[in-house]
Amino acid sequence: MNTQPELIAGIYNFCDAWCERCLLTRRCRSFQLQQEASLANSQNPGDKLIQQLTEALNLTKQYVENLSRKQDFSGTERPTEDQAQQLEYNAIGFPANKHHALTNLAKDYLQQSGLWLKEEKNLLEQIGQQQIREVELGLRTQENVMPLLLALKDAWDMIRWYRTLIPVKAQSVVRALQDPVDDTQLQNYYLGKIKLILVSIDRSLLAWQTIIQYVPEKTDGLLELMALLSRQRREWETFFPDARAFKRPGLD
């Protein structure tokens, strides 16, 4: 008897490529190919409090470290802020001379969110250390602390993941818009891509709201970022009013 789950055709065309969090990897041919090539990674969900805090800290530092490694500098020389931003733009493929309102908004968000993450790179560590001290003093229990730390880590992960995915997908869609086609299937394909962008924006906004909920003193610095995301969402929905209704196979 064949117990292999049925594959969902084309699910990988419209997903966020976050395989570690996906419940449908067993039905995704793309993920199966990654496993066969030994590219898929697994994570242990049973980490203890200190291990989870360490992981969160590593995630916050990874952004700047990755930018430094990508640039060919000698010794201890680090890329400047402008050079670091240009590295991201180059990786995403923003054209030098062509601009579109949608990609410009995505580019602005990429830049501003990157600056915020750099400025607040120690935020999770500071909060985590404070919570650990309170646990050690008996002021709080691990059971009370873990939901806060996990929620903040999850929000941080989503912000970092989607801040680059949004401009990548926006750039690919806008390139297609420059050469419009009458093919219905192809038009639906790009509607699915736009739906992914909208979902990514939705999740990013929820993540920023979580940061504000647990660290309200950061509210003023985040309102502009959230406004920029909200504007992106309005623009996409204005340009493509049918995108929200698109049903991504297996995902919607």
N, C-alpha and C positions, 0 to 999 in steps of 0.2 A: 504493500500500500504506500502511495506517495504522500508523505507528510510535509513536503516542501511548500511553504506558503506561496501563493500566486503573486508574481511580480506585478507591480503597478506601473503600467507603461508610461514613460515620460515623467515620472515624479521628480526626477533629478533636474529636469529643465526649469522647475519653478520653486525649488527649495532654497534655503539659505546656506546649504553646504555645511551645516553644523551637525555633523554625524554623531558626535558624542552625546547630543541631546535628543536625537531623533528616535522615535519609537517604531519607525517603519523601515529601519535599515535592512531587515531580513527580506523586505519586499522591494528592495531597490537594487537594480542591476549595477548601477554605478558604484555603490558601496561594496557589492560583491567583488567587483573588479579590483577595488582598492585593497580588499582583504587578500585577494589572490596575489596581489603585488606587494603584500606586506606593508601597506601604507596606512592601514587603519590602526588607530591607537585605542586602547581601553583604559578606563580609569576606575580606581577603587572607590566606591561610594561610602565605604565605612571608615573614612578618615576620622581621627580624633580631633578635638578642639585645636590643639597646637598645630597639627598637621594642616588643617584647613586654613588656619590663619597664615601659616607660612606660604601655602599655595596662593592665597589671595595677595600676599605681599609680592610674591614672584610675578604674578600677573601684572601688578601695577608697575613694576620696574621693567618688565619685558618690552614695553613700548619704546622707551628711550634707548635701551640696550640694543634692540634690533636695528634702530635707525643708525646707531653708531657703527655697528658691524657692517652694515651695507655700504658705508662710505669708506673708501680706501685711504685712510689716514695712517700716518706712521706714529709710533710711540704712543703717548697718552693724548694726542690731539683729538678733539671731538668735533663733530659737525656743529656749525652755528645753528641757531633757530631757523634762519632762512634756508640753510642747506638741508636741514632735517625735513622741512616742509616740502622742499623741492623733490626730495627722495620719494616722498609719498605720492606727489603728483605724477612723477615719472612712472612709478609702479602701477598707478591706476590708468595712466594713458591719457591724461587731459591734453587736448591738442593745444599747440602753442598759439595759433592764430584764429581758431574757430571758437565761438562762444555761444552758449544758449542759456536762457534764463534758468532752466532746470539744472543744468550742470554747474552753472555758477553758484546756485544755492547749495548744491551738494558740496561743491568745493569750499565754500565759506564755512559750512558746518564741519567739514573735515578739519579745516584749519583751526577753528575756534574750539572744537571739542578736544583736539590734540593739545592745544595750549592749556586748557583746563586740566586735562589728565596729567600733563607734565607738572603744572603748578601744585596739584593735589596728589602727587604720586605716593605720598606717605600717609594719606588720609586713612586708608583701611588699617594700616599698621597701628596708627595712633589710637583709633577706635578699639581695635582688637586688644591692644595692650591695656587700655583703660578697663575694658570688660574683664580681662584676665585678673587684673589687680582686685577688682570688685569681687570676683569669685573667690580669690585667695583670702580676702578679708571676711568672707562669709556674708557680704552684702547682697550677693546675687548667687543663683545656682547656675550650673552649666546648662540645665534645661531652659532657663530663662534667657541666657545669653546666646545660645546657638541660633535661634530664629532670627535674631537681629544680625548676627555676623553672616549667616547664610543668605539673608535677603540682600544685604549690602554687597556681598561678593557676587551674587547672581546679577544684581543690577550693574555692577562694574563690568562683569563679563559681557553682558548684552550691549552696553555702551561701546565697549572696545570692538566687539565683533561687528556690529551693524554700522559703526561710523565709517568703516572702509567699504563694507558691502554696498551701502546705498550709493555712493558715487560711482563705484564700478558698474553697477547695474544701470544707473542713470546714463552713464557714458555710452553703454552699449545700445540702450534704447534710442537715445538721441541720434546716434550714428545711423540707426535704421530709419529714423524719421526724415533724415536728409535725403533718403532714396525711397520714398513711399511706394508701396506695391498694392495691387488689387487682389492678391491671393488671400482668401479668407482664412485659410489655415495659418499662414504666416502672420496675419493680423492678430489672430487669436493667441499665437505664440507670444507676441510682444505684449498683448494685454496681460498675459500671465506673468511676464517679467515685471510689468508695472504694478500688478497686484502684490508681487513680492516686495517691491520697493515700499508700497503703502503699509504692508504688514510690518516691515522692518522699522519704518518710522513710528508706527503705533507702539511697537515694543520698546523702542528707544525712549519715547516719551514716558512710558510707564516706568522705565528704569530711572530716568531723571527724577520722576515724582517720588520714587522710593528713596533716592538719596536725600531729597528735601524732607521727606517724612521722618527719617532717622537723624538727619543732620540739618535741622532747619536754619542754622546760622549760615549755611551755604546758599540759601534761597536767592539772594540778590544776584549772585554771580551766575546762577543757572537760568534765570528767567529769559535772558537774551538767547541762550542756546535753545531753549524750548520754543521760544517764539520763532526762531529760524527753522526749526523742524516743522512747526505747525504751518508756517508759510509754504514750505516745500510740499506738505501734504495737500494744502489747498490748491497749489499750482498743478500738481499731478491730477487731482480730481477734476480740476477745471479743463485741462487739456484732454483728459481721457475719462469722461464721466461713466463709461461702461466698465472700467477696470475693476471696481469693487465687486461687481456682480460675477466676475469670472471665477469659475470653480477650478481650482488647481487639483489635478488628480491625486487623490489620497490625502490631501492637505486641507481642503476646505469642505 
